[in-house]
Amino acid sequence: MKLAENIQRRRKAAGWTQEQLAQKCAVSRQAVSKWEAGQSVPSLDKLRQLANSFGISVDELVQDDPEPEETPQTESPSLVELDQVRQTRTRRHGWTAAAIVCLIAAVGILALQIVTYTIVRARGWEYIADWISPLLNLMMVLALTLSGSVLIRTPNWRKRGLGIALVLMAGFGWQLQQAVQQRPTTISFSADGRHQVVIKQDKTTGKTVLCRSRYGLYRREKDTFPYTVERPMKLQWLAEDVCAITYQTLDRSVHQMIATFGDRGDPISYHNMASAIQGEWSLMETNAAGWKIVVDRTGIHLENGTLQEDYAYDDAVPFGTLALALCRDGLPQWTLALSEEGTLNEQDLFIDGSLILCPVAMKPTAPLNFVRTSALPDAGLFQTPDLPEEDETPLVEAMRQTILADPTLSQPLPNGAMKLDTASTDPIWLSLLALRQRDEGYRVNGVDIRVELASVQVLAGTDADQLAEVKTNEWAVSPGNQGAGPSGEAFTMTYKLRLMRTENAVLAALMPSLEEGMSGLEPVELEPEFPTVPELAHYFVSGMYDTTYMYINRRSPAQAMQILLDEAFAQKEVVLSDDGQQALLESTGDQSLWLLYDGIAEDRLHYRFWLVRCEGPDWLHCDGQWQSEGEYTIPIREAEDEVQS
């Protein structure tokens, strides 16, 4: 083969154009064209450059190709070799199919995540457990890694992809661990699988929330537990649609939240369970103990051979329309529930079903089933006091309707709403009043609550109707008795407060979710940081504990108050409250100076007292016009006498 043909053949074999070959040899394209056409011959230097470009010697470039040798005839492949080739090809196809499946799975997980975070979360729903999102991310990265190891042919890209995948998996693995340990979710199904209880916890804040579930994958906050859950909860399904959730708090007292689903009558209207069970009920089984439940005008009465307990209707806390918690001194003692086979008749009386009674305790308890043994009462002759209703009307709309119908808020308020007697529009002051009123309603005997506002920020609305986010630092302390010292726990909380102004008062409510709290409001432009609140902006709710059984050398709060008054305010004419925990030091014009018992200090060795000057008769009626003038501490034990300011 001639030189011209050699140049053209090897250029085309290399995939180069004449222009590209000309650049490699530092000549013009026309020169290369003439070489290949045989119109000119390259110089010796250009021959060397051509040979180097093609990766051959000059001799190979200028000589004709040798005649091809006759290739020997090879034998046909054996059946074993053909089978090995077939198996190799099958395995290759199998890995490719698996890689495609993994890729499709990763795309599906990504689509689910996008829908969840752009559409579902915007409507107030989230994954049923906090660990689901990092777990899905882990699965997505793993699926992409497996598919990439098969479909990506370039080794360098494989290594880079594997490195990125390892970093992502480490991050998502850490998120998964934090979600499982710090934000556990308890899920329980009824025996028939139709209903699902979802309880969301946050160990960093102490908040526990009962949630609604949807599609078995998402949840939405419904009711917040009023107390911090200290130990594992006990979930007991009393009926297919009634689940009693029993738990202990910081002071080891037992409380209960009851999840109910559905209704025994018309699902559109509300039915009063206490009114529905009026009459006499006896134990279904052999009633050797003489068990009996009587519901009459005065309340609910439990009897057996050795027990007789009476509960007024104020002590019967309703949960939906299916359950009641019978409470003594604010603590639940018994749970009453309607069995699922019964119904409500036209007079809203529960018939054809059993009444379930179960004691409230952390240990295993067996429910008792009662049947009606008296004739159905005349509904017109028996009327129970109205119990707080769980209206289907959203709380925000119910608050609006209440203000329109009763601007003075003199009538009963919607369940969950609070009246704040103040003319102030300051969200900090309104937050203090609302949270304090809430804690007064949940006061636990023997446990002090001290709440400091960390930040308050208005998220939406105006002074007339607004939503505020309140972050707090809280301290719950049990003073101890029978020789034990004080014990307690500090935690942080975040609340959403809806505040509606009316005539000389404010209607307030804690909102379970941001979406519900924002209803009907326009968001405001937020500052980069939360505004600070005044120093010592806080409140204290006493546990009203008794010091009778505390260790002997311990002072009571009233005794510590008297010591402080004698040593630091001896010149003042003091007016003490009946419990000895509040002292009026000055009252001039519209101002007053108070010394208030402020709970057990964080060191658990001292009582704390707060000196505050108010514009008005006392701290709670100053409309936020107050000024802190310091704190004092007095040792709890009598052996220590110093006063710290």
C-alpha positions in Angstrom: 0.0 0.0 0.0 1.3 3.4 -0.9 2.2 6.2 1.6 -0.8 8.3 0.6 -3.2 5.4 1.2 -1.4 4.6 4.5 -1.9 8.2 5.8 -5.6 8.3 4.8 -6.3 4.8 6.3 -4.7 5.4 9.6 -6.2 8.9 9.9 -9.7 7.5 9.4 -8.9 4.6 11.8 -8.0 7.2 14.5 -11.3 9.0 13.8 -9.6 12.3 12.9 -10.4 14.8 10.3 -7.8 16.2 7.9 -7.9 19.5 9.9 -7.2 17.6 13.2 -4.3 15.7 11.7 -2.9 18.9 10.2 -2.9 20.5 13.7 -1.0 17.6 15.1 1.7 17.9 12.4 1.7 21.8 12.4 0.7 22.0 8.7 -2.3 23.2 6.8 -5.3 21.1 6.0 -4.4 21.5 2.2 -1.0 19.8 2.9 -2.7 16.8 4.4 -5.1 16.7 1.5 -2.3 16.6 -1.0 -0.5 13.9 1.0 -3.5 11.7 0.9 -4.1 12.4 -2.8 -0.5 11.6 -3.6 0.1 15.0 -5.0 3.0 15.7 -2.6 5.2 13.8 -0.2 5.8 14.8 3.5 9.3 15.8 4.4 11.3 13.5 6.8 10.4 15.6 9.8 6.7 15.5 8.9 7.0 11.7 8.4 8.3 11.4 11.9 5.4 13.6 13.2 2.9 11.5 11.3 4.3 8.3 12.6 4.3 9.6 16.2 0.8 10.8 15.8 -0.3 7.3 14.6 1.8 5.5 17.2 3.9 3.6 14.7 7.4 3.8 13.2 8.3 5.6 10.0 9.0 2.3 8.3 5.5 1.0 9.0 4.1 4.3 7.7 5.9 4.2 4.3 5.9 0.4 3.6 3.1 -1.5 2.0 1.1 -3.8 4.4 2.3 -7.4 4.2 0.0 -9.9 2.7 -2.4 -11.2 5.3 -1.4 -14.7 6.5 -3.9 -17.4 6.2 -5.5 -17.8 9.6 -5.8 -21.3 10.8 -9.3 -22.8 11.1 -10.4 -22.8 14.8 -12.5 -25.5 16.3 -16.2 -24.8 17.2 -16.9 -24.0 20.9 -18.0 -26.8 23.1 -21.5 -27.1 24.7 -19.9 -26.3 28.1 -18.4 -23.1 26.8 -21.6 -22.1 25.2 -23.5 -22.7 28.5 -20.9 -20.6 30.4 -21.4 -17.8 27.9 -25.1 -18.1 28.3 -24.9 -18.0 32.1 -22.6 -15.0 32.0 -25.0 -13.1 29.7 -28.0 -14.1 31.9 -26.2 -12.8 35.1 -25.3 -9.6 33.3 -28.9 -9.1 32.3 -30.1 -9.9 35.8 -27.8 -7.3 37.4 -29.0 -4.8 34.8 -32.6 -5.5 35.6 -32.0 -5.2 39.3 -30.2 -1.9 38.8 -33.1 -0.6 36.8 -35.5 -1.6 39.6 -33.3 0.1 42.2 -33.3 3.2 40.1 -37.1 3.2 39.7 -37.4 2.7 43.5 -35.1 5.7 44.2 -37.1 7.9 41.8 -40.3 6.8 43.6 -38.9 7.6 47.0 -37.7 11.0 45.8 -41.2 11.7 44.3 -42.8 10.8 47.7 -40.4 13.1 49.6 -41.1 15.9 47.2 -44.9 15.5 47.5 -44.7 15.2 51.3 -42.6 18.3 51.9 -44.2 20.5 49.3 -47.9 19.5 49.5 -48.6 17.4 52.5 -46.7 19.4 55.1 -48.2 22.6 53.8 -51.6 21.2 55.0 -50.3 20.5 58.5 -49.6 16.8 58.0 -46.2 15.0 58.5 -44.9 11.5 58.4 -46.4 9.3 61.1 -43.0 8.9 62.7 -40.0 11.2 62.6 -37.6 8.4 61.6 -39.5 7.7 58.4 -38.0 10.6 56.4 -34.3 9.7 57.2 -35.0 6.0 56.6 -36.5 6.8 53.2 -33.4 9.0 52.4 -31.1 6.1 53.4 -33.1 3.7 51.2 -33.0 6.1 48.3 -29.2 6.6 48.5 -28.6 2.8 48.9 -30.8 2.2 45.8 -28.9 4.8 43.8 -25.6 3.3 44.9 -26.6 -0.2 43.8 -27.9 0.9 40.4 -24.9 3.2 39.8 -22.5 0.4 40.5 -24.0 -1.6 37.6 -25.0 1.1 35.1 -22.0 3.4 35.5 -19.1 2.0 33.4 -16.4 4.5 34.2 -14.4 3.5 37.3 -13.6 7.0 38.3 -17.3 8.0 38.3 -18.1 4.9 40.3 -15.6 5.8 43.0 -16.8 9.4 43.2 -20.4 8.3 43.5 -19.6 5.7 46.2 -17.8 8.4 48.2 -20.7 10.8 48.0 -23.1 8.0 48.9 -21.1 7.1 52.0 -21.2 10.7 53.2 -24.9 10.9 52.7 -25.6 7.6 54.4 -23.6 8.7 57.4 -25.6 11.9 57.7 -29.0 10.3 57.2 -28.0 7.5 59.6 -27.3 10.1 62.3 -30.7 11.7 61.7 -32.3 8.3 62.0 -30.6 7.7 65.3 -31.6 11.1 66.7 -35.2 10.6 65.6 -35.5 7.2 67.2 -33.9 8.3 70.5 -35.0 11.9 70.9 -38.4 12.0 69.1 -39.9 8.5 69.5 -43.4 7.8 68.2 -45.8 5.3 69.8 -48.2 3.6 67.4 -51.0 1.3 68.5 -53.8 -0.4 66.5 -57.2 -1.5 67.6 -57.9 -5.2 67.5 -59.8 -5.0 64.3 -57.1 -2.7 62.7 -59.6 0.1 61.9 -58.3 2.7 64.3 -54.8 3.8 65.1 -53.4 5.8 68.0 -50.3 7.8 67.3 -48.4 9.6 70.1 -45.5 11.9 69.2 -42.9 12.7 71.9 -40.0 15.1 72.0 -37.6 14.3 74.8 -35.6 17.6 74.3 -38.7 19.7 75.1 -40.8 17.2 77.1 -43.8 17.8 74.8 -46.1 14.8 74.1 -48.9 15.1 71.5 -51.8 12.8 70.6 -52.0 12.8 66.8 -54.6 11.9 64.1 -53.4 9.6 61.4 -54.2 9.4 57.7 -53.5 6.7 55.1 -51.3 4.9 57.7 -48.4 7.2 56.7 -49.1 10.7 57.9 -50.1 12.3 61.2 -51.4 15.6 62.4 -51.2 17.0 66.0 -54.6 16.9 67.8 -54.2 17.2 71.6 -51.1 18.1 73.6 -50.6 16.2 76.9 -50.9 18.8 79.7 -47.9 17.2 81.6 -44.5 15.9 80.8 -44.5 12.2 80.3 -41.9 10.7 82.6 -42.0 7.0 81.9 -43.2 4.6 79.2 -47.0 5.0 78.7 -49.6 2.2 79.0 -52.0 2.0 76.1 -55.2 -0.1 76.7 -58.0 -0.4 74.1 -61.2 -0.5 76.1 -63.3 -0.8 72.9 -62.4 -0.9 69.3 -62.6 2.9 69.1 -61.6 3.9 72.7 -57.9 3.7 73.8 -56.9 4.8 77.3 -53.4 6.3 77.5 -52.0 6.2 81.1 -48.8 7.9 82.0 -46.7 9.2 84.9 -45.4 12.8 85.3 -42.4 14.3 87.0 -43.8 13.9 90.5 -44.8 10.2 89.7 -48.5 11.1 89.7 -50.7 9.2 87.2 -52.6 10.9 84.5 -54.6 9.9 81.5 -55.4 10.9 78.0 -58.2 9.0 76.1 -58.3 8.7 72.4 -61.8 8.2 70.9 -63.0 7.6 67.4 -66.5 8.0 66.0 -69.8 8.1 67.8 -72.6 5.9 69.1 -75.4 8.0 67.6 -75.7 10.8 65.0 -72.1 11.5 64.0 -73.1 15.1 63.0 -74.2 16.3 66.4 -72.6 16.2 69.8 -73.9 13.8 72.6 -73.2 14.2 76.3 -71.9 10.8 77.5 -72.8 11.5 81.2 -76.4 12.2 80.2 -76.5 9.1 77.9 -75.6 6.6 80.7 -78.1 7.9 83.3 -79.7 5.1 85.3 -78.4 2.0 87.1 -75.8 -0.5 85.8 -74.7 -3.8 87.2 -71.8 -6.1 86.3 -72.4 -8.5 83.4 -70.6 -11.5 85.0 -71.4 -13.1 88.3 -71.7 -10.1 90.5 -70.5 -11.6 93.7 -68.9 -8.3 94.8 -72.1 -6.4 94.3 -70.7 -3.9 91.7 -73.1 -1.2 90.7 -72.9 2.1 88.8 -75.6 4.7 89.4 -75.8 7.9 87.4 -78.3 10.4 88.7 -78.9 14.1 89.2 -76.1 14.5 91.7 -73.3 12.7 89.7 -71.8 9.3 89.1 -71.6 6.8 91.9 -69.6 3.6 92.1 -70.4 0.8 94.6 -69.4 -2.7 95.5 -69.2 -4.6 98.8 -66.3 -2.5 100.1 -66.2 0.5 97.8 -68.4 3.6 97.5 -67.1 6.5 95.5 -69.1 9.6 94.4 -68.1 11.9 91.6 -69.7 15.2 90.7 -70.1 16.1 87.1 -67.3 18.6 87.4 -65.0 15.6 88.3 -66.0 13.8 85.1 -63.7 14.9 82.3 -65.1 14.0 78.8 -63.0 12.7 75.9 -65.1 13.0 72.8 -68.5 11.3 73.1 -67.3 7.8 74.1 -65.3 8.1 77.3 -65.1 9.9 80.7 -62.3 10.1 83.2 -63.5 10.2 86.8 -61.1 12.4 88.8 -60.3 13.0 92.4 -58.4 16.2 93.2 -57.6 16.5 89.5 -56.1 13.0 89.2 -58.0 10.3 87.2 -59.2 7.3 89.2 -61.5 5.5 86.8 -62.2 5.4 83.1 -65.8 4.9 81.8 -66.3 4.0 78.1 -69.2 3.0 75.9 -68.9 -0.4 74.2 -69.0 -0.4 70.4 -72.1 -2.6 70.1 -74.4 -0.1 71.8 -76.3 2.9 70.2 -78.1 6.0 71.3 -81.8 6.1 71.0 -84.0 9.2 70.1 -83.6 10.5 73.7 -79.8 10.2 73.5 -79.8 7.4 76.0 -77.2 4.6 75.5 -78.9 1.2 74.9 -78.1 -2.3 73.8 -74.5 -2.0 74.8 -72.3 -2.4 77.9 -70.7 0.3 80.0 -67.0 -0.3 80.5 -65.3 0.6 83.8 -61.5 0.4 84.2 -59.3 1.6 87.1 -56.5 4.1 86.2 -53.1 2.7 87.1 -49.8 2.0 85.4 -49.9 -1.7 86.2 -52.1 -4.0 84.1 -55.8 -3.5 84.9 -58.8 -5.5 83.7 -61.9 -3.6 82.6 -65.3 -4.5 84.0 -68.4 -4.6 81.7 -71.7 -3.4 83.1 -75.2 -3.6 81.6 -78.2 -1.4 82.3 -80.5 -3.0 85.0 -83.0 -0.2 85.5 -85.7 1.0 83.2 -84.8 3.7 80.8 -85.3 7.0 82.6 -87.5 9.8 81.2 -85.1 12.1 79.6 -87.4 15.0 80.3 -87.1 14.4 84.1 -83.3 14.1 84.2 -80.9 16.8 83.0 -77.3 16.8 83.8 -75.2 20.0 83.9 -73.7 20.8 80.6 -70.2 19.3 80.2 -67.5 20.8 78.1 -68.3 19.8 74.5 -65.8 18.8 71.9 -67.5 20.8 69.1 -66.7 19.9 65.6 -66.5 23.6 64.8 -62.8 24.6 64.5 -61.6 26.4 67.6 -60.7 29.7 65.8 -64.1 29.9 64.2 -65.8 29.1 67.5 -63.8 31.9 69.1 -64.9 34.4 66.4 -68.5 33.4 66.9 -68.3 33.8 70.6 -66.9 37.3 70.4 -69.7 38.3 67.9 -72.4 36.9 70.1 -71.0 37.9 73.5 -68.4 40.7 73.3 -68.1 40.8 77.1 -67.3 37.1 77.3 -69.7 36.6 80.1 -71.1 33.4 78.7 -69.4 29.9 78.7 -66.4 29.9 76.3 -65.5 27.4 73.7 -63.7 24.3 75.0 -59.9 25.2 74.9 -60.4 29.0 75.0 -59.5 31.3 77.9 -60.6 34.8 78.9 -57.8 37.3 79.9 -59.1 40.2 81.9 -56.8 42.9 80.6 -56.8 45.9 78.4 -53.2 45.4 77.3 -52.3 44.6 73.7 -48.7 43.6 74.5 -48.2 40.0 73.3 -45.6 39.4 76.0 -48.1 40.3 78.8 -50.9 38.4 77.1 -48.7 35.3 76.7 -47.8 35.4 80.4 -51.5 35.6 81.4 -52.6 32.9 79.0 -49.9 30.4 79.9 -50.4 31.1 83.7 -54.1 30.6 83.4 -53.5 27.3 81.6 -51.1 26.1 84.3 -53.5 27.2 87.1 -56.1 24.8 85.5 -53.6 22.0 85.4 -52.2 22.6 88.9 -50.8 19.4 90.4 -50.7 19.1 94.2 -47.1 19.1 95.4 -45.4 20.3 92.1 -44.3 23.9 91.6 -44.2 25.3 88.0 -42.1 28.3 87.1 -42.2 29.6 83.5 -39.8 32.2 82.1 -40.5 33.7 78.7 -37.5 33.3 76.4 -39.1 35.0 73.3 -42.4 36.1 72.0 -43.0 36.9 68.3 -46.2 37.7 66.4 -46.4 35.5 63.4 -49.6 36.8 61.8 -52.5 39.2 62.3 -52.9 42.5 64.1 -53.5 43.7 67.7 -57.2 42.8 67.3 -56.5 39.2 66.2 -53.0 37.7 66.1 -51.0 34.5 66.4 -47.9 34.6 68.6 -45.2 32.0 69.0 -44.0 31.8 72.6 -40.8 30.0 73.6 -40.3 29.3 77.3 -37.9 27.9 79.9 -39.8 26.0 82.5 -38.9 24.4 85.8 -41.1 21.9 87.6 -40.1 21.1 91.2 -41.5 18.7 93.7 -40.5 19.8 97.3 -40.1 16.3 98.6 -41.3 14.9 101.9 -40.5 12.2 104.5 -36.9 13.1 104.5 -36.4 13.5 100.8 -35.1 16.7 99.3 -36.6 18.6 96.4 -36.4 17.2 92.9 -37.3 18.7 89.6 -36.5 19.1 85.9 -35.9 22.0 83.6 -37.2 21.9 80.0 -38.1 24.3 77.1 -41.4 24.5 75.3 -42.8 26.3 72.2 -46.4 27.4 72.1 -48.7 28.9 69.4 -51.1 31.4 71.0 -54.2 32.8 69.2 -55.2 36.2 70.8 -58.5 37.9 69.9 -59.2 41.4 71.4 -62.7 42.2 72.6 -64.3 44.6 75.1 -61.7 45.1 77.9 -60.6 41.4 77.6 -58.8 39.0 75.3 -59.9 35.6 74.2 -56.9 33.3 74.1 -56.3 29.7 73.1 -53.3 27.4 72.6 -53.3 26.2 69.0 -52.3 22.6 68.3 -50.7 23.4 65.0 -49.4 26.4 63.0 -51.9 25.8 60.2 -54.9 26.0 62.6 -53.5 29.0 64.4 -53.0 31.0 61.1 -56.6 30.5 60.0 -58.0 33.8 58.7 -54.8 35.8 59.3 -52.2 37.4 57.1 -48.5 36.6 58.0 -46.4 39.5 59.2 -42.9 40.2 58.0 -40.7 38.7 60.7 -37.5 40.2 62.0 -34.3 38.2 61.5 -34.3 37.2 65.2 -36.9 36.8 67.9 -37.3 40.0 70.0 -36.0 39.8 73.5 -38.4 39.9 76.5 -37.9 41.9 79.7 -35.6 40.3 82.3 -37.5 38.1 84.8 -40.6 38.1 82.6 -42.1 35.0 84.2 -44.8 33.6 86.4 -45.0 31.0 89.2 -47.7 28.5 90.1 -47.4 27.0 93.5 -48.1 23.3 94.0 -49.8 24.1 97.3 -47.8 21.4 99.1 -48.0 20.6 102.7 -44.9 20.7 104.9 -46.3 18.6 107.7 -44.4 15.5 106.6 -41.2 17.2 105.4 -38.0 16.7 107.3 -37.9 18.5 110.7 -35.2 21.2 110.0 -37.0 22.4 106.9 -38.7 25.8 106.7 -42.0 26.3 105.0 -42.3 29.0 102.3 -44.4 31.1 104.7 -41.6 30.8 107.3 -39.0 31.8 104.8 -41.1 34.8 103.7 -41.3 36.0 107.4 -37.5 35.7 107.8 -37.0 37.7 104.6 -39.5 40.4 105.7 -37.8 40.7 109.2 -34.3 40.9 107.8 -34.7 42.9 104.6 -38.0 44.8 104.9 -38.4 45.5 108.6 -39.2 49.1 108.0 -42.2 48.3 105.8 -45.8 48.0 107.0 -46.5 44.6 105.5 -49.9 43.1 104.6 -49.5 39.3 104.3 -51.8 36.9 102.4 -53.5 34.1 104.2 -51.0 31.5 103.0 -48.1 33.7 103.9 -46.6 33.6 100.4 -47.5 37.1 99.2 -46.7 40.4 101.0 -47.9 43.9 100.0 -45.1 46.3 101.0 -46.3 49.6 99.5 -49.5 51.0 98.1 -49.3 54.6 96.9 -51.8 55.9 94.4 -51.9 53.6 91.4 -48.8 51.7 92.3 -48.1 48.8 94.6 -44.9 46.9 95.6 -45.2 43.2 96.2 -42.9 40.5 97.6 -44.0 37.2 96.1 -42.9 33.6 96.9 -41.4 32.4 93.6 -40.7 28.7 94.2 -37.7 26.6 94.9 -34.5 27.8 93.2 -32.6 25.7 90.7 -30.0 24.7 93.3 -32.9 23.0 95.2 -31.4 24.5 98.5 -33.2 27.8 98.6 -36.7 29.3 98.4 -36.8 32.2 95.9 -38.8 35.4 96.3 -39.6 38.1 93.7 -39.8 41.9 94.4 -42.1 43.5 91.8 -43.6 47.0 91.4 -46.9 47.2 89.6 -49.2 49.8 88.1 -52.3 48.6 89.8 -53.5 46.6 92.8 -51.3 43.6 92.1 -49.1 41.9 89.5 -51.9 40.1 87.8 -54.0 43.2 87.2 -51.4 45.7 86.1 -51.9 45.3 82.3 -48.2 44.6 81.8 -47.1 47.8 83.6 -44.7 46.2 86.0 -41.0 46.4 86.9 -38.9 43.8 88.5 -36.8 45.1 91.4 -34.9 42.0 92.2 -34.9 38.5 93.6 -34.1 37.1 97.0 -33.4 33.6 98.3 -33.7 32.0 101.7 -32.2 28.6 102.6 -34.8 25.8 102.9 -33.0 24.3 105.9 -33.1 26.0 109.2 -29.4 25.6 109.9 -28.6 28.3 107.3 -29.5 31.9 108.1 -28.1 34.0 105.3 -30.3 36.1 103.0 -29.2 36.4 99.4 -30.3 39.3 97.1 
